[in-house]
Amino acid sequence: MTDCLFCRIVGQEIQARIVMENDEIIAFHDLNPQAPVHVLIVPRKHIKSLGEALDDDGNLLGKIQLFARDIAKSLGLTNGFRLVMNNGKGVGQSVDHLHYHLLAGRRMQWPPG
């Protein structure tokens, strides 16, 4: 999708500071970090949001969570991390491509937002 920012990053049309990647998932540093560690985790497949994911995407969604675990290990986040996914503009999804935010390096408040 040529108008999707994350698809353009996946297609290497736009550069990003890659943290980790494989054939299905790419992770890169957020340009507007909300914590000392703020990594975006994006499936290479364009899925607009979790609300529009198909049942067939279930395996990929599970892999994304394990990918987040691996990123946290590789970054030495031994004090924990937060994994956030927004679904829809009303709750803060600013790019219409499913993505997770891995946040760490500061005390997180509860409830969030």
C-alpha positions as semicolon CSV with decimal commas, in nm:
position;residue;x (nm);y (nm);z (nm)
1;M;0,000;0,000;0,000
2;T;0,179;0,308;-0,123
3;D;-0,004;0,549;0,106
4;C;0,072;0,352;0,424
5;L;0,372;0,483;0,618
6;F;0,456;0,146;0,770
7;C;0,421;-0,036;0,435
8;R;0,670;0,214;0,294
9;I;0,911;0,134;0,581
10;V;0,859;-0,239;0,521
11;G;0,933;-0,180;0,150
12;Q;1,246;0,020;0,238
13;E;1,110;0,334;0,068
14;I;1,151;0,515;0,400
15;Q;1,445;0,449;0,629
16;A;1,398;0,352;0,991
17;R;1,629;0,256;1,274
18;I;1,566;-0,118;1,266
19;V;1,588;-0,306;1,596
20;M;1,504;-0,655;1,469
21;E;1,332;-0,812;1,171
22;N;1,238;-1,140;1,011
23;D;1,030;-1,250;0,712
24;E;0,699;-1,156;0,879
25;I;0,772;-0,878;1,128
26;I;0,985;-0,566;1,151
27;A;1,063;-0,356;1,460
28;F;1,211;-0,008;1,463
29;H;1,260;0,288;1,695
30;D;0,968;0,532;1,716
31;L;1,051;0,882;1,586
32;N;0,846;1,036;1,868
33;P;0,942;0,822;2,169
34;Q;0,716;0,823;2,473
35;A;0,971;0,641;2,690
36;P;1,349;0,595;2,689
37;V;1,286;0,273;2,494
38;H;1,004;0,298;2,238
39;V;1,004;0,040;1,962
40;L;0,727;-0,011;1,706
41;I;0,657;-0,371;1,607
42;V;0,485;-0,406;1,271
43;P;0,376;-0,706;1,066
44;R;0,506;-0,688;0,710
45;K;0,157;-0,786;0,595
46;H;-0,074;-0,485;0,581
47;I;-0,350;-0,528;0,838
48;K;-0,530;-0,200;0,906
49;S;-0,608;-0,272;1,272
50;L;-0,677;-0,555;1,512
51;G;-1,046;-0,497;1,451
52;E;-0,990;-0,581;1,084
53;A;-0,757;-0,880;1,138
54;L;-0,879;-1,210;1,002
55;D;-0,894;-1,538;1,190
56;D;-0,611;-1,652;0,960
57;D;-0,392;-1,375;1,109
58;G;-0,399;-1,539;1,454
59;N;-0,066;-1,717;1,411
60;L;0,103;-1,394;1,300
61;L;-0,044;-1,202;1,594
62;G;0,097;-1,460;1,834
63;K;0,436;-1,438;1,666
64;I;0,435;-1,061;1,717
65;Q;0,403;-1,109;2,093
66;L;0,693;-1,355;2,099
67;F;0,892;-1,113;1,880
68;A;0,830;-0,843;2,144
69;R;0,968;-1,081;2,406
70;D;1,280;-1,138;2,196
71;I;1,330;-0,765;2,144
72;A;1,304;-0,704;2,517
73;K;1,566;-0,973;2,581
74;S;1,798;-0,834;2,314
75;L;1,771;-0,483;2,460
76;G;1,836;-0,610;2,813
77;L;1,501;-0,494;2,950
78;T;1,530;-0,696;3,269
79;N;1,310;-0,454;3,466
80;G;1,011;-0,519;3,241
81;F;0,836;-0,354;2,950
82;R;0,490;-0,252;2,838
83;L;0,336;-0,371;2,512
84;V;0,053;-0,150;2,381
85;M;-0,165;-0,177;2,073
86;N;-0,426;0,085;1,986
87;N;-0,727;-0,011;1,775
88;G;-0,885;0,290;1,605
89;K;-0,831;0,664;1,587
90;G;-1,051;0,727;1,893
91;V;-0,791;0,561;2,118
92;G;-0,479;0,693;1,951
93;Q;-0,404;0,475;1,648
94;S;-0,235;0,727;1,420
95;V;-0,116;0,492;1,143
96;D;-0,367;0,260;0,978
97;H;-0,140;-0,044;0,995
98;L;-0,158;-0,274;1,294
99;H;0,139;-0,213;1,522
100;Y;0,250;-0,259;1,880
101;H;0,445;-0,015;2,095
102;L;0,712;-0,171;2,318
103;L;0,784;0,082;2,595
104;A;1,041;0,061;2,872
105;G;1,303;0,251;3,064
106;R;1,075;0,455;3,291
107;R;0,806;0,395;3,549
108;M;0,472;0,331;3,381
109;Q;0,152;0,458;3,537
110;W;-0,174;0,267;3,579
111;P;-0,424;0,314;3,443
112;P;-0,251;0,415;3,120
113;G;-0,367;0,704;2,903
